Amino acid sequence: MSPIQWCRCETVLVLSHIDWNGTNERLLEYDEAEKKACEKTEGAEYLGRFMPWNKKYHWTSITKVKDISTFQAMMQNLEWDRDYKEITHGEAEFYAGPFPLNP
């Protein structure tokens, strides 16, 4: 049986990695904007900003959502104007699970 057939995923964790070149104040504004976007979106929870030790990026925001559509809705609720001088690039990773130990 393939993982797709027995997957009953309860959660999707979204790791959004960014490089940051702005001020600390603007970074805190970005954190608050992500938190508010999750509060406006049913099924989304902002878990916070973390410092990755095994990625080349400066910061990683982790968001817990019920599915990819919920993450897309959360992003539409994000009220923050991106300055490409502050966030030059980023990467998102999506993790679905948890998987049962004995399928």
N, C-alpha and C positions, 0 to 999 in steps of 0.2 A: 504494500500500500504506500502510495507516495505521500510526502508531507502535506501536500495541498489537499488530499482527500480526507485526512484525519485532523487537519488543523481546525481547531475551534478557538481561534485567537480572541482573547478578551481585551487585548491592549495593543496599540501601536506606539512605540517610543520613537520620537523624531529627534535626532541629534543634529542641530544646525551649527556648523562650524563657521566662524568668521575670523578674518584678520581685521583688527581695529586700529585706526590711526587718528581717531578723534579725541576729544577731551573726556575726562572722567564724568563730567556732568552730562554730556550727551549720551554716554554709555548707560548711565543710570536712567536717562529718559527712555532709551531703547528698551531696557529691562522692564520699565513700568508700562510701556506701550504693549509689549508682548503679554505681560500679565493681564492688562485690561482687555486685550483681544481675546484671551482665553476665557475671561470672565463673561464676555459677551457671547461666547460660542458654547452651546450645549455639548458636553462630551469632551471638552478640552481642558487641560490643566497644565499650567506653567510650573515646572519643577525647579526652575532657576538656571543661573548661569554658572558654568563650571570651567575650570582650567584643564584642558586636555594634556596629558603627559605623553601620549603616543601619537599625536597629530601635529602637523606643522602650524596649525592655527592658534591664534591668541586665546580665543574663547569658544565655548560650546554651550548653547542654550538647549535644554532638554524639555520637550513638551510631550505630555501623555495625551493621546487621543484615542477615540474608539475605532477610527478607520481613517483612510487617506482623505476621504471626502470631508471629514471633520477638520483635518489639518488645512485643507484648501479653504474651508469656510473661515477658519481662524485667521488665515493670512489675509483674507478679504476684509476682516474686521480690524486688521492692524492699522492704526492711525499714526503713522510715523513716516516722514519724508526722508528717504535714503539719500545720503550724500556719498557719492562714489569716491570721494577723497577719504571718507571715514571708513566705510566698508568697501574695500577694493575688490574683494572676492570672497566666496564662501562655498560651502558644500553641505548637502543634507543627506543624512542616512536614516533609513526607516527600518525599524526592528519590530516584527510582529510576534506575539506570543502571549503568555508562556505556553510552551508545548507540553503535553502530558509526558510523564516519564516512561509510561508503558502504553503505547498507542494500541 
